[in-house]
Amino acid sequence: ELGRVTDSEMVENLPLVSRNYTQIIGLNPGVAQEANDARGLGRGGGALAAMPGGGSIMAQGATAVDNNFEMNGLSVNDMESSMFYSAGIPVPNPDTIQEFKVQTAQYDATTGRDAGADVDLMTKGGTNEYHASAWEYFRNEDLNANDWFTKAVGSPRGVLRQNQYGLTAGGPVVRNKFMMFGSWQGTKQSNGIDPSSHKIDQLPPLTNDRSAAGLGKIWAGQYGYLGAWAGVIKADGSNIAPQALALFNVKLPNGQYMIPNPQTIDTSKPLEIQGRASLSKPGSYNENQWMANADYLRSDRDKITLRYFGESGLIDQTVLYNTYGNDLFIPTRFDVASIGDTFTLSNTMVNQFVAGFHRSVFDMHYNNAFIFSSLGMTVPAAEDKYPLIDIAYDGFATGTTSATSFGEDEYNITDTLSWTKGKHQFTFGGAYDYGRDD
C-alpha cells in the first residue's frame, strides 16, 4: 500500500478556514490539490466552490473525478461528479474525526473502485471515559484588506463573517459493554467577497433616468439587435422596444434597479463598457450537522458498531448573474448510516463486515426579479418562470432556464477477511455497491 494516516490531533490543530478536512488531503504524497480560496462561500475545501466533493484533488496523475471517498468503511461518493449539479460529499467537522487515510496505490478489494485516491474517514466512537467539548470559531472582515477592483470604484471592503459552533459528548452507557458518542455543529456565514456575491460589472453609462428619452440619449446613433437595416436608435428613444425599456426599469422591493448604475465612467472606452459597477450583496451559507455513534462489545472478540451522520445546508448566491434580485438558492442534505461487525477469529485472523446507506439531495432554485410576461413578452407558461436574458458582450444575465433537483442513493456492503502469517498479511474481501440517481 501507498498511503498515509492523518489522525484527529492533526485534523483538529491544522488551520482549516471552514473546518473542512478535505482542505488538507493535498498534504499527502502523490496528491496534487488547488489551494483553498478563503473567500469562498460555503464549506470550501479541496473541492467545489460551494460544495465539497474532491473536485480539485488529483492523485497519481488521475483526474479529479477518479477519487473514492468512504466514511467508516461505507462508500459516500458523489455519483454526479459535477461542480454545478451536485451536493458533493458529506464532511463531518474535525472534532468528530478519529482519523482519515489517503491511499494512492495498491488498493485491496474493498477500496479499489477508482484510479485516483481512496480517502477513508473514520469517525469517533464512545469510550469507557466521559468526554465532552464545545467550541466557537469566528471570522470578521475587519482583518481583511479591500479587493483592488472594489477599491478602484470607491466601494468599501466586502462583508465576511462566519460563526461555527458546536459540541461533542461521549462515554459509557454500560461500562465495557455499550458506549456512545454524539456531536452537533452549526455554521452561519455572511459573505460579500465570494465571486457569487461580489462582481465588477461593465455597463453602459446608465443613470436613474431610465425613460425612453434617457436611454435614447445614451444609445443615440447605435445599431440595435436587428442591425443596420432596421436603422439606428433615435435620440428620443422612440424606437427602443418597450420590452427592452421595461427590462432596464425593473426595480427590486427596496427601490434599487435590478441592472445597477455604474459608479465610475470612462468615456474613452466603447459605449457598452464605459461604466464600471461594483455589485456586492452578502451571500449566506447556513448548515447544521449532527452525528450519533454507538459501539456494543458482545465479547472480547466481537464488536458491533452503529454510525449515523446527517447534514442540512442552504447556500444563497446573490449576484451570480451580475444583477441584483436573481439569487440562486442551493439546499443540500446528507444522510449516512451504517452497521458493522468486527470479529476476531483467531490471533492471526480478523473479519470485518459493513453494510450501510448514503443519501444526498441537491435542490437548485432561483429567486427572479421579474418574469417575461411582466416585460410584455409572450412566452409559454413553462418558460415564464425562468426569465433568462443574457447580454453576451461584457454584459449580464438575469437567471437561468430551469431549476434543478437531484437525489442520490447509494447502498453498500463490504466484507474483509485479514490473515497474518509471519511478516505477511493477506486480505480477502469483496464489496457490493448499488447507486441510484433521481
Secondary structure by P-SEA (a helix, b strand, c coil): cccccccaaaaaccccccccccccccccccccccccccccccccccccccccccccccccccccccbbbbccccccccccccccccccccccccccccbbbbbcccccccccccccbbbbbbbbbbccbbbbbcbbbbbbcccccccaaaaaacccbbbbbbbbbcbbbbbbccccccccccbbbbbbbbbccccccccccccccccccccaaaaaaaaccccccccccccccccccccccaaaaaaaacccccccccccccccccccccccccbbbbbbccccccbbbbbbbbbbcccccbbbbbbbbbbbbbbbbccccccccbbbbbbbbbbbbbbbbbbbccccbbbbbbbbbbbbbbbbbbbbcccccccccccccccccccccccccccccccccbbbbbbbbbbbbbbbbbbbcccbbbbbbbbbbbbbcc
